[in-house]
Amino acid sequence: MAPNDSEETNGGNTAAGRRKAARYIVPVAVAGVAAATIGLVPALASTGDPDLPEITAQQLIEKIAASDTQQLSGTVKISTDLGIPSLGGLADSFAPGGSHGDTGGGKDDSTADPQTKMTELASGTHTLRVAADGPDRQRVSILENAAEYSLIRNGDQVWAYDSRTNQAYHATEDGNGKESGHSTRAPEGVPTTPKALAEQVLKAAGPTTSVTVDGTAQVAGRDAYKLLIKPRQSGSTIGSVTVAVDAKNGVPLKFTLLPSSGGKAVVDAGFTQVDFTKPAASSFTFTPPKGAEVTEADDAKAQQKTDGAGGLGMFPGAEGLGAGGQGSKDTKVIGEGWNAIAEIRTPGGTGLPTKSSGDVPAEAQQFLDSLGDKVSGRFGSGTVFKTRLVNALMTDDGKVYVGAVTPDALVKAADNAA
């Protein structure tokens, strides 16, 4: 008998100038929230709803928590639509090696650097091949037409390789999973499996959250229960999150986040094929091809904190993102649950640079103008940047209010803090 949802738990013009301007484009930084879903997996076809024994929401949550599956391989597809306009001519400027068709890059901006590559998953549709054998052996490969990008971790050795440019990146981790300067994985706090994403979202379950079982589905040929997670509060941009959970082993197989405004999913990620047997050891070995340019992590430039999506750690699925996480002296949290808003003081207490100041190239200013709306209130004046999931208000005196809430909620928070 299929489960029902009646039971609920609470639960610059130059390449250098363009890069400088990029640090001030709030929506691009905010896209880190979408990046919080990038390690996941992708949209798949349903072949009919299976008839499974009834299960309560609490039991299904416990099934996820109890899952000890650490070995798997498969193909995943992820579609992300934050509603951010194309970067246009800026895109090449933000890419490693700058613009003008330079794909060679340098040792400080290798196209194989995970910090650079993983951000591509924050928009569009991508197909990945994944494999895991315990906590110390993982591989994620992004398939790109005739090219492939792979990130491989085998014990303390981490390799990344971009076949398009024949560039590799190598790091040796310490006991804490870190090495000097760079992170060798996706940005810290970004989940790399559907299970990790589901667990982070469920951390938000409480009085502000409704959690129910919403029927069954088939994902990648496996029977699954659907866990439906919805905010009880009004004002959130998040309408619902659905997690398809493997009925046999409790592994989340599919994750879908719908916006409260309606329309297509902001994130639709799920396995299209999955195998829970032990992957071949060769999946986690890598030797740079002959002629490959290898960048060692110790030689790479440390990523600047201002490039992160700081202060987003309180949002469901975004714990630990960015440099100014929850508890940072420059960040405080306003509100709770799905309506939580981060107030972040920018370095130096300055607002957005302006075209007249010479800090913003024309194309960057055009991009900013396409995203931002001028607003004012008791707090003074500022600019609201909008996406389908996360909105941000940057005041002219250098504060940022950001959250998965409506622009009106951000203005209200800024007024109350004035």
C-alpha positions as CSV (number, residue, x, y, z in Angstrom):
1,M,0.0,0.0,0.0
2,A,1.4,3.4,-1.0
3,P,2.2,5.8,1.8
4,N,0.2,8.9,2.4
5,D,1.1,12.4,3.6
6,S,-1.2,12.5,6.5
7,E,1.5,12.0,9.2
8,E,3.7,15.1,9.7
9,T,6.7,15.9,11.8
10,N,8.0,19.4,12.7
11,G,10.8,19.2,12.3
12,G,37.0,46.1,-15.3
13,N,37.6,46.6,-19.2
14,T,40.9,44.8,-18.7
15,A,40.9,41.2,-17.6
16,A,42.3,42.2,-14.2
17,G,39.6,44.9,-13.9
18,R,36.9,42.5,-14.7
19,R,38.0,40.1,-12.1
20,K,38.1,42.9,-9.5
21,A,34.5,43.9,-10.4
22,A,33.5,40.3,-10.2
23,R,34.1,40.3,-6.4
24,Y,31.3,42.9,-6.1
25,I,28.6,41.1,-8.0
26,V,26.6,39.9,-5.2
27,P,24.3,37.5,-7.1
28,V,27.3,35.6,-8.4
29,A,28.5,35.1,-4.8
30,V,25.0,34.3,-3.7
31,A,25.0,31.6,-6.4
32,G,27.1,29.7,-3.9
33,V,23.8,28.5,-2.4
34,A,23.0,26.7,-5.6
35,A,26.5,25.4,-5.5
36,A,25.5,23.8,-2.3
37,T,23.6,21.3,-4.4
38,I,26.2,20.7,-7.0
39,G,27.7,17.5,-5.8
40,L,24.4,15.9,-6.0
41,V,22.7,14.1,-8.6
42,P,20.0,14.6,-11.2
43,A,16.6,14.4,-12.9
44,L,15.3,11.1,-13.9
45,A,12.4,9.4,-15.5
46,S,9.7,7.7,-13.5
47,T,8.4,4.4,-14.7
48,G,5.4,4.2,-12.4
49,D,4.8,4.6,-8.7
50,P,5.7,1.4,-6.8
51,D,3.4,-0.1,-4.2
52,L,5.4,0.0,-1.0
53,P,4.6,-0.6,2.7
54,E,3.4,2.4,4.6
55,I,6.0,4.5,6.4
56,T,5.8,7.6,8.5
57,A,7.9,10.8,7.9
58,Q,9.8,10.1,11.1
59,Q,10.6,6.6,10.1
60,L,11.8,7.7,6.7
61,I,14.1,10.3,8.3
62,E,15.5,7.7,10.6
63,K,16.0,5.4,7.6
64,I,18.1,8.1,5.9
65,A,20.1,8.7,9.1
66,A,20.7,5.0,9.6
67,S,21.9,4.3,6.0
68,D,25.5,3.1,6.1
69,T,25.9,2.7,2.3
70,Q,29.4,4.0,1.4
71,Q,30.0,2.3,-1.9
72,L,28.3,3.3,-5.1
73,S,28.8,4.3,-8.7
74,G,26.5,5.8,-11.3
75,T,25.5,8.6,-13.6
76,V,23.8,11.8,-12.4
77,K,22.2,14.7,-14.0
78,I,21.8,18.1,-12.4
79,S,19.8,21.1,-13.6
80,T,20.1,24.4,-11.8
81,D,18.1,27.5,-12.7
82,L,18.6,30.5,-10.4
83,G,17.2,32.9,-12.9
84,I,20.5,34.8,-13.2
85,P,21.1,36.5,-16.6
86,S,24.0,35.3,-18.7
87,L,27.3,36.9,-17.8
88,G,27.8,37.4,-21.6
89,G,31.3,38.9,-22.3
90,L,32.1,38.8,-18.6
91,A,32.1,35.0,-18.6
92,D,35.4,34.7,-20.3
93,S,36.9,37.3,-18.0
94,F,36.0,35.3,-15.0
95,A,37.4,32.1,-16.5
96,P,40.9,30.9,-15.7
97,G,43.5,32.5,-18.0
98,G,41.3,35.6,-18.5
99,S,39.8,36.6,-21.8
100,H,40.9,36.7,-25.4
101,G,40.8,33.0,-25.9
102,D,43.6,32.2,-23.4
103,T,43.0,28.7,-22.3
104,G,46.5,28.0,-21.2
105,G,46.1,29.7,-17.9
106,G,48.9,29.9,-15.4
107,K,49.9,28.0,-12.3
108,D,47.7,30.4,-10.3
109,D,44.6,30.0,-12.4
110,S,44.6,26.4,-13.7
111,T,41.4,25.3,-15.4
112,A,41.7,22.1,-13.3
113,D,41.5,24.0,-10.0
114,P,38.4,22.6,-8.3
115,Q,37.5,26.0,-6.8
116,T,37.2,27.3,-10.3
117,K,35.5,24.3,-12.0
118,M,32.9,23.4,-9.5
119,T,31.2,26.8,-9.8
120,E,30.1,25.9,-13.3
121,L,27.6,23.5,-11.8
122,A,25.6,26.4,-10.3
123,S,23.7,26.9,-13.6
124,G,22.5,24.9,-16.5
125,T,22.3,21.2,-17.0
126,H,25.2,18.8,-16.5
127,T,25.9,15.1,-16.6
128,L,28.2,13.6,-14.1
129,R,29.7,10.2,-13.4
130,V,30.3,9.5,-9.7
131,A,31.9,6.8,-7.7
132,A,32.6,6.3,-4.0
133,D,34.3,3.7,-1.8
134,G,34.1,5.0,1.8
135,P,34.9,8.4,3.1
136,D,38.5,8.6,1.5
137,R,37.9,7.5,-2.0
138,Q,35.6,9.4,-4.3
139,R,35.5,10.5,-8.0
140,V,33.3,13.0,-9.7
141,S,33.6,13.5,-13.5
142,I,31.8,16.2,-15.4
143,L,31.1,15.3,-19.0
144,E,31.4,18.2,-21.4
145,N,30.8,17.3,-25.1
146,A,34.1,15.7,-26.2
147,A,35.9,16.7,-23.0
148,E,35.8,15.6,-19.4
149,Y,36.7,17.1,-16.0
150,S,37.5,14.8,-13.2
151,L,38.1,15.3,-9.5
152,I,39.6,12.3,-7.7
153,R,40.4,11.7,-4.1
154,N,42.3,8.7,-3.0
155,G,43.3,8.8,0.7
156,D,45.3,12.0,1.2
157,Q,46.0,12.5,-2.5
158,V,43.7,14.7,-4.6
159,W,43.9,15.1,-8.3
160,A,41.8,17.1,-10.7
161,Y,42.2,17.0,-14.5
162,D,40.7,19.0,-17.4
163,S,41.0,17.1,-20.6
164,R,40.1,20.1,-22.7
165,T,43.2,22.1,-21.7
166,N,45.4,19.1,-20.6
167,Q,45.8,20.7,-17.2
168,A,46.0,18.9,-13.9
169,Y,45.8,20.0,-10.2
170,H,47.4,18.1,-7.4
171,A,47.2,18.4,-3.6
172,T,48.1,16.4,-0.5
173,E,45.6,16.7,2.3
174,D,46.4,16.8,6.0
175,G,44.4,14.9,8.6
176,N,41.7,17.5,8.5
177,G,41.1,17.2,4.8
178,K,42.8,20.5,4.1
179,E,46.0,21.7,2.5
180,S,47.7,25.1,2.3
181,G,46.0,27.9,0.5
182,H,43.3,26.1,-1.4
183,S,40.5,23.7,-0.6
184,T,40.9,20.5,-2.6
185,R,37.2,19.7,-2.7
186,A,34.1,21.7,-3.7
187,P,33.8,24.8,-1.5
188,E,33.7,23.8,2.2
189,G,30.3,22.9,3.4
190,V,29.0,21.9,-0.1
191,P,27.5,18.5,0.0
192,T,28.9,16.0,-2.5
193,T,26.2,13.3,-2.3
194,P,22.4,13.4,-2.2
195,K,22.6,12.0,1.2
196,A,24.7,14.9,2.5
197,L,22.2,17.4,1.0
198,A,19.2,15.7,2.4
199,E,20.8,15.6,5.9
200,Q,21.6,19.3,5.8
201,V,18.1,20.2,4.8
202,L,16.7,18.0,7.5
203,K,18.8,19.9,10.1
204,A,16.3,22.7,9.5
205,A,13.4,20.6,10.4
206,G,11.6,22.0,13.4
207,P,8.6,24.1,14.3
208,T,9.1,26.1,11.1
209,T,9.1,23.0,8.9
210,S,6.5,20.6,7.6
211,V,7.8,17.1,6.8
212,T,5.5,14.5,5.2
213,V,5.7,11.3,3.1
214,D,4.3,12.2,-0.3
215,G,3.9,8.9,-2.1
216,T,6.4,6.7,-3.9
217,A,8.4,6.9,-7.1
218,Q,11.0,5.0,-9.2
219,V,14.4,6.6,-9.5
220,A,17.1,5.0,-11.7
221,G,15.1,1.8,-11.6
222,R,14.9,1.7,-7.8
223,D,11.8,1.9,-5.6
224,A,11.7,5.0,-3.5
225,Y,9.6,6.9,-1.0
226,K,9.2,10.7,-1.5
227,L,9.9,12.9,1.5
228,L,8.3,16.3,1.2
229,I,9.7,19.2,3.1
230,K,8.0,22.6,3.2
231,P,8.3,25.8,5.1
232,R,5.5,26.6,7.5
233,Q,6.4,30.3,7.4
234,S,5.3,32.7,4.6
235,G,7.8,35.0,3.0
236,S,10.4,32.3,2.0
237,T,11.4,31.9,-1.7
238,I,11.5,28.2,-1.1
239,G,8.3,26.4,-1.9
240,S,9.2,22.8,-1.2
241,V,12.0,20.3,-1.2
242,T,11.3,16.7,-2.3
243,V,13.8,13.9,-1.6
244,A,13.3,10.5,-3.1
245,V,14.7,7.9,-0.7
246,D,15.7,4.4,-1.7
247,A,13.2,2.1,-0.1
248,K,15.8,-0.6,0.5
249,N,18.9,1.1,1.8
250,G,17.7,4.7,2.7
251,V,20.1,6.5,0.3
252,P,18.6,9.7,-1.2
253,L,18.4,9.2,-4.9
254,K,16.8,12.5,-6.1
255,F,16.5,16.0,-4.8
256,T,14.1,18.7,-6.2
257,L,13.8,22.2,-4.9
258,L,10.8,24.2,-6.1
259,P,10.5,28.0,-5.6
260,S,7.5,29.5,-3.9
261,S,6.9,31.7,-7.0
262,G,6.1,28.6,-9.0
263,G,7.6,27.4,-12.3
264,K,10.4,25.0,-13.0
265,A,12.7,23.7,-10.3
266,V,15.5,25.8,-9.1
267,V,17.5,22.5,-8.5
268,D,16.5,19.2,-10.0
269,A,19.2,16.6,-9.2
270,G,19.0,12.8,-9.3
271,F,20.6,9.5,-10.3
272,T,19.8,8.3,-13.8
273,Q,21.8,5.1,-13.1
274,V,23.2,3.8,-9.8
275,D,25.0,0.6,-8.6
276,F,25.7,0.0,-4.9
277,T,28.5,-2.6,-5.5
278,K,32.1,-1.7,-4.7
279,P,33.7,0.3,-7.6
280,A,36.9,-0.9,-9.2
281,A,40.1,0.4,-7.4
282,S,41.2,1.9,-10.8
283,S,38.4,4.4,-10.5
284,F,40.4,6.3,-7.9
285,T,43.8,6.2,-9.4
286,F,45.2,9.0,-11.7
287,T,48.5,9.7,-13.5
288,P,48.8,12.9,-15.4
289,P,48.9,12.3,-19.2
290,K,52.2,13.1,-21.0
291,G,52.6,16.8,-21.6
292,A,50.0,17.8,-19.0
293,E,50.6,21.0,-17.1
294,V,50.5,20.2,-13.4
295,T,49.7,22.8,-10.8
296,E,50.7,21.9,-7.2
297,A,48.4,23.3,-4.5
298,D,51.4,24.8,-2.6
299,D,52.1,26.9,-5.6
300,A,48.6,28.0,-6.2
301,K,47.3,31.4,-5.0
302,A,45.0,31.2,-2.0
303,Q,41.4,32.1,-2.9
304,Q,40.3,35.4,-1.5
305,K,37.6,35.3,1.1
306,T,35.7,38.0,-0.6
307,D,35.0,35.7,-3.5
308,G,33.0,33.4,-1.3
309,A,29.3,33.4,-0.4
310,G,29.9,34.3,3.2
311,G,27.2,34.3,5.8
312,L,24.9,31.8,4.2
313,G,25.5,29.0,6.7
314,M,22.1,29.3,8.3
315,F,20.1,28.4,5.2
316,P,18.9,24.8,4.7
317,G,21.5,23.0,2.6
318,A,24.1,25.8,2.8
319,E,25.8,25.2,6.2
320,G,29.4,26.3,6.3
321,L,29.4,28.1,2.9
322,G,31.7,31.1,2.5
323,A,34.2,32.9,4.7
324,G,31.8,34.7,7.0
325,G,29.8,31.9,8.3
326,Q,27.3,31.8,11.1
327,G,29.0,33.1,14.3
328,S,31.5,35.3,12.4
329,K,32.0,38.7,14.1
330,D,31.0,40.4,10.8
331,T,27.8,38.4,10.4
332,K,24.7,38.1,12.5
333,V,21.5,36.2,11.9
334,I,18.1,37.9,11.9
335,G,15.0,35.7,12.3
336,E,14.9,32.0,12.3
337,G,14.1,28.9,10.2
338,W,13.4,29.4,6.5
339,N,13.1,33.2,7.0
340,A,16.5,33.6,8.5
341,I,18.4,36.6,7.1
342,A,22.2,37.1,7.3
343,E,23.4,40.7,8.0
344,I,27.0,40.9,6.8
345,R,29.4,43.9,7.1
346,T,31.5,44.2,4.0
347,P,35.3,44.7,4.3
348,G,35.9,48.4,4.9
349,G,32.2,49.2,5.2
350,T,31.8,50.2,1.6
351,G,28.9,49.6,-0.7
352,L,29.0,48.6,-4.4
353,P,31.6,50.3,-6.5
354,T,30.2,52.7,-9.2
355,K,31.0,53.2,-12.8
356,S,32.1,56.8,-12.0
357,S,34.6,55.5,-9.5
358,G,36.5,53.7,-12.3
359,D,36.2,50.4,-10.4
360,V,33.6,48.8,-12.6
361,P,34.0,48.0,-16.3
362,A,31.1,48.9,-18.5
363,E,30.1,45.2,-19.0
364,A,30.1,44.6,-15.3
365,Q,28.0,47.6,-14.6
366,Q,25.5,46.5,-17.3
367,F,25.3,43.1,-15.6
368,L,24.7,44.7,-12.2
369,D,22.0,47.0,-13.6
370,S,20.2,44.0,-15.1
371,L,20.0,42.3,-11.7
372,G,19.6,45.1,-9.2
373,D,16.7,47.3,-8.2
374,K,17.3,50.5,-6.2
375,V,15.4,50.6,-2.9
376,S,15.3,52.9,0.1
377,G,14.0,53.0,3.6
378,R,14.9,54.0,7.2
379,F,18.2,52.3,6.6
380,G,19.0,54.7,3.8
381,S,19.4,53.4,0.2
382,G,20.8,50.4,-1.5
383,T,20.4,47.8,-4.3
384,V,18.4,44.6,-4.2
385,F,19.8,41.7,-6.3
386,K,17.3,39.0,-7.1
387,T,17.5,35.3,-8.1
388,R,14.8,32.7,-7.9
389,L,16.1,31.3,-4.7
390,V,18.3,33.8,-2.8
391,N,17.9,37.6,-2.7
392,A,20.4,40.1,-1.4
393,L,20.2,43.8,-0.4
394,M,23.5,45.7,-0.4
395,T,23.2,49.1,1.3
396,D,25.2,52.1,0.2
397,D,26.9,52.1,3.6
398,G,28.3,48.6,3.1
399,K,26.0,46.1,4.7
400,V,24.5,43.1,3.0
401,Y,21.3,41.4,3.9
402,V,20.9,38.0,2.3
403,G,18.4,35.2,2.6
404,A,16.0,32.8,0.9
405,V,13.3,35.4,1.4
406,T,11.5,38.1,-0.6
407,P,13.1,41.5,-1.3
408,D,10.4,43.1,1.0
409,A,11.6,41.0,3.9
410,L,15.2,42.2,3.3
411,V,14.2,45.8,3.3
412,K,12.2,45.3,6.5
413,A,15.2,43.6,8.2
414,A,17.4,46.5,7.2
415,D,14.9,49.0,8.5
416,N,14.6,47.2,11.8
417,A,18.4,47.1,12.2
418,A,18.8,50.8,11.4
